[in-house]
Amino acid sequence: MREEPYNHYVARTALPAEELSALRDRSPLSAGTTKVSVLMVVSDQDEVWLKASVSSVLNAVYPHVELCVFDDGSGRPHVAEFLEDLAASDGRVRVARARESVGASEARDRALSLATGNFVMLLGAGDLLAPEAILRMLEAQQKTGADVLYADEDSVDISDRRSAPVFKPYWS
């Protein structure tokens, strides 16, 4: 997709803050008790991307979310410090840590072991969720009864500019 049409698409589809707030207020799901556990494995991520990922989950429109983070042997001190402070200050965050890397599969399993939600969602460290993403996924699940859902994705740079979209087919 050429950059110019994509920029128009982003501008057309991004929801302003007042619409996000209204979405939260009018969704019957927001008043429910369905909890979504967002699983994230971290390992020496840069602080700016780690904070951005966490913020995108905790500031989601859908309120019933927990963030389950497994630190796969990070050696950079800011990772452990940030996660410890976060878990102490926000009851929606659950953290476990390994002193040495246990590998991708085991790390995801350990993040999953922290989850108490009805549904789980995977989020890569450094990835961001759109504010309405969790709510939209739950609406789709409720409508279709699907066991597995996936979404389109794109990249965000340090200036918060979206690019490199990957539009997935309706059914794959």
Accessible surface in RSA format (square Angstrom, percent):
REM  Atomic radii and reference values for relative SASA: ProtOr
REM  Chains: A
REM  Algorithm: Lee & Richards
REM  Probe-radius: 1.40
REM  Slices: 20
REM RES _ NUM      All-atoms   Total-Side   Main-Chain    Non-polar    All polar
REM                ABS   REL    ABS   REL    ABS   REL    ABS   REL    ABS   REL
RES MET A   1   143.41  74.3  57.07  37.8  86.35 205.6  72.79  61.9  70.62  93.6
RES ARG A   2   178.35  74.9 167.58  85.4  10.77  25.7  76.75 104.9 101.60  61.6
RES GLU A   3   105.67  60.7  93.30  70.6  12.37  29.4  38.24  74.0  67.42  55.0
RES GLU A   4    97.94  56.2  95.14  72.0   2.80   6.7  42.66  82.5  55.28  45.1
RES PRO A   5    57.19  41.7  48.21  43.9   8.98  32.6  52.50  43.3   4.69  29.2
RES TYR A   6     6.33   3.0   6.33   3.6   0.00   0.0   4.97   3.7   1.36   1.7
RES ASN A   7    55.68  38.4  48.91  47.3   6.78  16.3  22.46  54.1  33.22  32.1
RES HIS A   8   107.89  59.0 104.49  72.6   3.40   8.7  70.81  73.0  37.07  43.1
RES TYR A   9    63.83  29.8  63.82  36.3   0.02   0.0  32.87  24.7  30.96  38.2
RES VAL A  10    27.65  18.2  27.65  25.0   0.00   0.0  27.65  24.0   0.00   0.0
RES ALA A  11    80.51  74.0  50.00  77.2  30.51  69.4  59.82  84.2  20.69  54.8
RES ARG A  12   173.12  72.7 139.24  71.0  33.87  80.7  78.08 106.7  95.03  57.6
RES THR A  13    56.82  40.4  39.69  40.2  17.13  40.8  42.17  56.6  14.65  22.1
RES ALA A  14    55.43  51.0  37.38  57.7  18.05  41.1  44.43  62.6  11.01  29.2
RES LEU A  15    52.29  29.1  33.69  24.1  18.60  46.8  34.21  24.0  18.09  48.7
RES PRO A  16    58.54  42.7  46.31  42.2  12.23  44.5  58.15  48.0   0.39   2.4
RES ALA A  17    77.72  71.5  65.86 101.6  11.87  27.0  67.61  95.2  10.12  26.8
RES GLU A  18   124.40  71.4 112.35  85.0  12.05  28.7  66.50 128.6  57.90  47.3
RES GLU A  19    85.50  49.1  83.20  62.9   2.30   5.5  30.28  58.6  55.22  45.1
RES LEU A  20    27.63  15.4  27.63  19.8   0.00   0.0  27.63  19.4   0.00   0.0
RES SER A  21    48.59  41.1  47.59  63.5   1.00   2.3  22.65  48.2  25.94  36.3
RES ALA A  22    41.87  38.5  35.58  54.9   6.29  14.3  40.98  57.7   0.89   2.4
RES LEU A  23     6.50   3.6   6.50   4.7   0.00   0.0   6.50   4.6   0.00   0.0
RES ARG A  24    89.82  37.7  88.55  45.1   1.28   3.0  29.99  41.0  59.84  36.3
RES ASP A  25   114.07  79.9  79.16  78.8  34.91  82.6  33.02  77.7  81.05  80.8
RES ARG A  26   162.79  68.4 134.63  68.6  28.17  67.1  70.78  96.7  92.01  55.8
RES SER A  27     8.74   7.4   1.26   1.7   7.49  17.2   4.59   9.8   4.16   5.8
RES PRO A  28   115.33  84.1  95.39  87.0  19.94  72.5 105.78  87.3   9.55  59.3
RES LEU A  29    24.30  13.5  21.71  15.5   2.60   6.5  23.56  16.5   0.74   2.0
RES SER A  30    15.11  12.8   8.28  11.0   6.83  15.7   8.45  18.0   6.66   9.3
RES ALA A  31    94.01  86.4  56.44  87.1  37.58  85.5  67.96  95.7  26.05  69.0
RES GLY A  32    28.78  35.5   0.00   N/A  28.78  35.5  27.56  75.6   1.22   2.7
RES THR A  33   127.58  90.7 107.30 108.8  20.28  48.3  75.44 101.3  52.14  78.8
RES THR A  34    40.96  29.1  39.20  39.7   1.76   4.2   7.23   9.7  33.73  51.0
RES LYS A  35    72.19  35.2  72.19  44.3   0.00   0.0  38.62  34.8  33.58  35.8
RES VAL A  36     3.04   2.0   3.04   2.8   0.00   0.0   3.04   2.6   0.00   0.0
RES SER A  37     0.00   0.0   0.00   0.0   0.00   0.0   0.00   0.0   0.00   0.0
RES VAL A  38     0.00   0.0   0.00   0.0   0.00   0.0   0.00   0.0   0.00   0.0
RES LEU A  39     7.86   4.4   6.16   4.4   1.70   4.3   6.25   4.4   1.62   4.4
RES MET A  40     1.06   0.5   0.00   0.0   1.06   2.5   1.06   0.9   0.00   0.0
RES VAL A  41    37.85  24.9  27.44  24.8  10.40  25.1  27.44  23.8  10.40  28.2
RES VAL A  42     0.30   0.2   0.00   0.0   0.30   0.7   0.30   0.3   0.00   0.0
RES SER A  43    50.69  42.8  39.15  52.3  11.54  26.6  19.81  42.2  30.88  43.3
RES ASP A  44    52.90  37.1  43.69  43.5   9.21  21.8  14.55  34.2  38.35  38.2
RES GLN A  45    44.81  25.1  40.24  29.4   4.57  10.9  12.40  26.4  32.41  24.6
RES ASP A  46    71.01  49.7  66.29  66.0   4.71  11.1  12.81  30.1  58.20  58.0
RES GLU A  47    71.80  41.2  68.40  51.7   3.39   8.1  18.38  35.6  53.42  43.6
RES VAL A  48    78.59  51.7  69.87  63.3   8.72  21.0  74.77  65.0   3.82  10.4
RES TRP A  49    68.52  27.5  68.52  33.2   0.00   0.0  47.96  25.6  20.56  33.3
RES LEU A  50     0.00   0.0   0.00   0.0   0.00   0.0   0.00   0.0   0.00   0.0
RES LYS A  51    93.04  45.4  90.37  55.4   2.67   6.4  45.93  41.3  47.11  50.2
RES ALA A  52    30.92  28.4  20.64  31.9  10.27  23.4  28.59  40.3   2.33   6.2
RES SER A  53     0.00   0.0   0.00   0.0   0.00   0.0   0.00   0.0   0.00   0.0
RES VAL A  54     4.88   3.2   4.88   4.4   0.00   0.0   4.88   4.2   0.00   0.0
RES SER A  55    49.00  41.4  44.56  59.5   4.44  10.2  28.00  59.6  21.00  29.4
RES SER A  56    18.67  15.8   7.17   9.6  11.50  26.5  17.39  37.0   1.28   1.8
RES VAL A  57     0.00   0.0   0.00   0.0   0.00   0.0   0.00   0.0   0.00   0.0
RES LEU A  58    23.28  13.0  14.11  10.1   9.17  23.1  14.11   9.9   9.17  24.7
RES ASN A  59   100.49  69.3  84.13  81.3  16.36  39.4  30.54  73.5  69.96  67.6
RES ALA A  60     8.19   7.5   0.30   0.5   7.90  18.0   0.30   0.4   7.90  20.9
RES VAL A  61     1.64   1.1   1.64   1.5   0.00   0.0   1.64   1.4   0.00   0.0
RES TYR A  62     0.83   0.4   0.11   0.1   0.72   1.9   0.00   0.0   0.83   1.0
RES PRO A  63    53.64  39.1  37.33  34.0  16.32  59.3  43.48  35.9  10.17  63.2
RES HIS A  64    57.23  31.3  51.30  35.7   5.93  15.2  39.74  41.0  17.49  20.4
RES VAL A  65     5.41   3.6   0.81   0.7   4.60  11.1   0.81   0.7   4.60  12.5
RES GLU A  66     8.51   4.9   8.51   6.4   0.00   0.0   3.92   7.6   4.59   3.7
RES LEU A  67     0.00   0.0   0.00   0.0   0.00   0.0   0.00   0.0   0.00   0.0
RES CYS A  68     0.00   0.0   0.00   0.0   0.00   0.0   0.00   0.0   0.00   0.0
RES VAL A  69     0.00   0.0   0.00   0.0   0.00   0.0   0.00   0.0   0.00   0.0
RES PHE A  70     1.88   0.9   1.88   1.2   0.00   0.0   1.88   1.1   0.00   0.0
RES ASP A  71     0.05   0.0   0.05   0.0   0.00   0.0   0.05   0.1   0.00   0.0
RES ASP A  72    10.26   7.2   9.66   9.6   0.61   1.4   0.05   0.1  10.21  10.2
RES GLY A  73    18.84  23.2   0.00   N/A  18.84  23.2   0.08   0.2  18.76  42.0
RES SER A  74     5.13   4.3   0.00   0.0   5.13  11.8   0.00   0.0   5.13   7.2
RES GLY A  75    63.67  78.5   0.00   N/A  63.67  78.5  37.61 103.2  26.06  58.4
RES ARG A  76    95.91  40.3  94.35  48.1   1.56   3.7  35.71  48.8  60.19  36.5
RES PRO A  77    95.36  69.5  85.61  78.0   9.75  35.5  95.30  78.7   0.06   0.4
RES HIS A  78    35.95  19.6  32.19  22.4   3.76   9.6  22.01  22.7  13.94  16.2
RES VAL A  79     0.00   0.0   0.00   0.0   0.00   0.0   0.00   0.0   0.00   0.0
RES ALA A  80    15.65  14.4  14.65  22.6   1.00   2.3  15.65  22.0   0.00   0.0
RES GLU A  81   105.18  60.4 103.01  77.9   2.17   5.2  42.08  81.4  63.09  51.5
RES PHE A  82    35.64  17.8  30.27  18.7   5.37  14.0  35.12  21.3   0.52   1.5
RES LEU A  83     1.80   1.0   1.80   1.3   0.00   0.0   1.80   1.3   0.00   0.0
RES GLU A  84   112.23  64.4 103.55  78.3   8.68  20.7  42.62  82.4  69.61  56.8
RES ASP A  85    98.66  69.1  93.66  93.2   5.00  11.8  28.61  67.3  70.05  69.9
RES LEU A  86    22.16  12.3  19.15  13.7   3.00   7.5  21.89  15.4   0.27   0.7
RES ALA A  87    36.77  33.8  21.92  33.8  14.84  33.8  22.17  31.2  14.60  38.7
RES ALA A  88    94.72  87.1  49.66  76.6  45.06 102.5  61.91  87.2  32.80  86.9
RES SER A  89    94.73  80.1  53.35  71.2  41.39  95.3  50.42 107.4  44.31  62.1
RES ASP A  90    28.49  20.0  24.07  24.0   4.43  10.5  11.19  26.3  17.31  17.3
RES GLY A  91    83.35 102.8   0.00   N/A  83.35 102.8  43.28 118.8  40.07  89.7
RES ARG A  92    84.44  35.5  80.48  41.0   3.96   9.4  44.08  60.2  40.36  24.5
RES VAL A  93     8.00   5.3   0.00   0.0   8.00  19.3   0.00   0.0   8.00  21.7
RES ARG A  94    89.79  37.7  85.97  43.8   3.82   9.1  23.31  31.9  66.48  40.3
RES VAL A  95    46.11  30.3  15.34  13.9  30.77  74.1  15.34  13.3  30.77  83.4
RES ALA A  96    31.80  29.2  24.24  37.4   7.56  17.2  31.80  44.8   0.00   0.0
RES ARG A  97   110.77  46.5  78.84  40.2  31.92  76.0  34.21  46.8  76.55  46.4
RES ALA A  98     9.05   8.3   3.87   6.0   5.18  11.8   9.05  12.8   0.00   0.0
RES ARG A  99   220.82  92.7 194.63  99.2  26.19  62.4  71.32  97.5 149.50  90.6
RES GLU A 100   139.63  80.2 131.92  99.8   7.71  18.4  48.95  94.7  90.68  74.0
RES SER A 101    79.55  67.2  50.03  66.8  29.52  68.0  36.13  76.9  43.42  60.8
RES VAL A 102    49.26  32.4  21.40  19.4  27.86  67.1  30.33  26.4  18.94  51.4
RES GLY A 103    33.29  41.1   0.00   N/A  33.29  41.1  32.12  88.1   1.17   2.6
RES ALA A 104    63.37  58.3  48.77  75.3  14.60  33.2  54.07  76.1   9.31  24.7
RES SER A 105    75.62  63.9  71.14  94.9   4.48  10.3  40.50  86.2  35.12  49.2
RES GLU A 106    72.11  41.4  69.17  52.3   2.93   7.0  21.08  40.8  51.03  41.7
RES ALA A 107     0.00   0.0   0.00   0.0   0.00   0.0   0.00   0.0   0.00   0.0
RES ARG A 108   109.98  46.2 108.78  55.5   1.20   2.9  28.63  39.1  81.35  49.3
RES ASP A 109    81.32  57.0  75.55  75.2   5.76  13.6  19.76  46.5  61.56  61.4
RES ARG A 110    88.70  37.2  87.62  44.7   1.08   2.6  25.65  35.1  63.05  38.2
RES ALA A 111     0.00   0.0   0.00   0.0   0.00   0.0   0.00   0.0   0.00   0.0
RES LEU A 112    86.83  48.4  82.05  58.7   4.78  12.0  82.05  57.6   4.78  12.9
RES SER A 113    89.63  75.7  50.83  67.8  38.81  89.4  49.09 104.5  40.54  56.8
RES LEU A 114    26.32  14.7  25.97  18.6   0.35   0.9  26.14  18.4   0.18   0.5
RES ALA A 115    25.70  23.6   4.33   6.7  21.36  48.6   4.37   6.2  21.32  56.5
RES THR A 116    76.23  54.2  43.82  44.4  32.41  77.2  52.30  70.3  23.93  36.2
RES GLY A 117    23.11  28.5   0.00   N/A  23.11  28.5   0.50   1.4  22.61  50.6
RES ASN A 118   102.80  70.9  67.68  65.4  35.11  84.6  16.56  39.9  86.24  83.4
RES PHE A 119    73.63  36.8  68.65  42.5   4.97  12.9  73.63  44.6   0.00   0.0
RES VAL A 120    76.86  50.6  51.20  46.3  25.66  61.8  51.20  44.5  25.66  69.6
RES MET A 121    31.13  16.1  25.59  16.9   5.54  13.2  30.73  26.1   0.40   0.5
RES LEU A 122   116.07  64.6  91.86  65.7  24.21  60.9  91.94  64.6  24.13  64.9
RES LEU A 123    13.28   7.4   7.77   5.6   5.50  13.8   9.75   6.8   3.53   9.5
RES GLY A 124    35.78  44.1   0.00   N/A  35.78  44.1  29.38  80.6   6.40  14.3
RES ALA A 125    24.53  22.6   1.49   2.3  23.04  52.4   1.49   2.1  23.04  61.0
RES GLY A 126    23.24  28.7   0.00   N/A  23.24  28.7   9.73  26.7  13.50  30.2
RES ASP A 127    74.75  52.4  70.39  70.1   4.36  10.3  15.53  36.6  59.22  59.1
RES LEU A 128    63.47  35.3  35.34  25.3  28.13  70.7  35.34  24.8  28.13  75.7
RES LEU A 129    28.58  15.9  20.30  14.5   8.28  20.8  21.97  15.4   6.61  17.8
RES ALA A 130    50.52  46.5  36.97  57.1  13.55  30.8  43.78  61.7   6.74  17.9
RES PRO A 131    54.67  39.8  52.80  48.1   1.87   6.8  54.60  45.1   0.07   0.4
RES GLU A 132    31.92  18.3  31.92  24.2   0.00   0.0   4.72   9.1  27.21  22.2
RES ALA A 133    23.99  22.1  18.11  27.9   5.88  13.4  23.99  33.8   0.00   0.0
RES ILE A 134     0.96   0.5   0.96   0.7   0.00   0.0   0.96   0.7   0.00   0.0
RES LEU A 135     0.01   0.0   0.00   0.0   0.01   0.0   0.00   0.0   0.01   0.0
RES ARG A 136   104.26  43.8  98.67  50.3   5.59  13.3  41.48  56.7  62.78  38.1
RES MET A 137    41.26  21.4  40.68  26.9   0.58   1.4  27.31  23.2  13.95  18.5
RES LEU A 138    11.43   6.4  10.16   7.3   1.27   3.2  10.30   7.2   1.14   3.1
RES GLU A 139    54.86  31.5  49.78  37.7   5.08  12.1  29.28  56.6  25.59  20.9
RES ALA A 140    37.21  34.2  31.16  48.1   6.04  13.7  36.47  51.4   0.74   2.0
RES GLN A 141    40.80  22.8  40.68  29.7   0.11   0.3   5.41  11.5  35.39  26.8
RES GLN A 142   123.05  68.8  97.37  71.2  25.68  61.1  36.42  77.5  86.63  65.7
RES LYS A 143   183.53  89.5 145.79  89.5  37.74  89.9  99.26  89.3  84.27  89.8
RES THR A 144    85.92  61.1  49.06  49.7  36.86  87.8  56.72  76.2  29.20  44.1
RES GLY A 145    50.27  62.0   0.00   N/A  50.27  62.0  28.02  76.9  22.26  49.8
RES ALA A 146    32.15  29.6  19.86  30.6  12.29  28.0  30.58  43.1   1.57   4.2
RES ASP A 147   145.06 101.6 106.19 105.7  38.87  91.9  32.40  76.2 112.67 112.4
RES VAL A 148   118.09  77.7 101.33  91.7  16.75  40.4 105.66  91.8  12.43  33.7
RES LEU A 149    60.47  33.7  35.17  25.2  25.30  63.6  36.57  25.7  23.89  64.3
RES TYR A 150    88.56  41.3  63.89  36.4  24.67  64.2  68.52  51.5  20.04  24.7
RES ALA A 151    53.52  49.2  40.23  62.1  13.29  30.2  46.43  65.4   7.09  18.8
RES ASP A 152    74.18  52.0  53.14  52.9  21.05  49.8  18.79  44.2  55.39  55.2
RES GLU A 153    96.34  55.3  83.66  63.3  12.68  30.2  34.03  65.8  62.30  50.9
RES ASP A 154    42.71  29.9  16.05  16.0  26.66  63.0   5.92  13.9  36.79  36.7
RES SER A 155    58.84  49.7  52.77  70.4   6.08  14.0  28.83  61.4  30.01  42.0
RES VAL A 156    40.28  26.5  20.60  18.6  19.68  47.4  21.03  18.3  19.25  52.2
RES ASP A 157    53.29  37.3  44.90  44.7   8.40  19.9  37.02  87.1  16.28  16.2
RES ILE A 158   123.32  70.2  97.50  72.6  25.82  62.2  98.48  70.9  24.84  67.4
RES SER A 159    88.69  74.9  57.09  76.2  31.60  72.8  35.69  76.0  53.00  74.2
RES ASP A 160   109.10  76.4  91.38  91.0  17.72  41.9  29.49  69.4  79.61  79.4
RES ARG A 161   111.81  46.9 106.15  54.1   5.66  13.5  59.30  81.0  52.51  31.8
RES ARG A 162    81.33  34.1  75.10  38.3   6.23  14.8  27.10  37.0  54.23  32.9
RES SER A 163    33.12  28.0  32.11  42.9   1.01   2.3  17.10  36.4  16.03  22.5
RES ALA A 164    66.07  60.7  43.81  67.6  22.26  50.6  56.58  79.7   9.49  25.1
RES PRO A 165    32.93  24.0  12.76  11.6  20.17  73.3  12.76  10.5  20.17 125.4
RES VAL A 166    72.63  47.8  69.65  63.1   2.99   7.2  72.63  63.1   0.00   0.0
RES PHE A 167    90.02  45.0  61.77  38.3  28.25  73.5  61.77  37.4  28.25  80.9
RES LYS A 168    70.90  34.6  51.27  31.5  19.63  46.7  35.77  32.2  35.13  37.4
RES PRO A 169    81.73  59.6  65.75  59.9  15.98  58.1  78.16  64.5   3.57  22.2
RES TYR A 170   215.09 100.4 181.57 103.3  33.52  87.2 147.89 111.1  67.20  82.8
RES TRP A 171   201.72  80.9 183.45  88.8  18.26  42.9 157.70  84.1  44.01  71.4
RES SER A 172    96.26  81.3  44.92  59.9  51.34 118.3  36.81  78.4  59.45  83.3
END  Absolute sums over single chains surface
CHAIN  1 A    10245.6       7990.3       2255.3       5641.0       4604.7
END  Absolute sums over all chains
TOTAL         10245.6       7990.3       2255.3       5641.0       4604.7
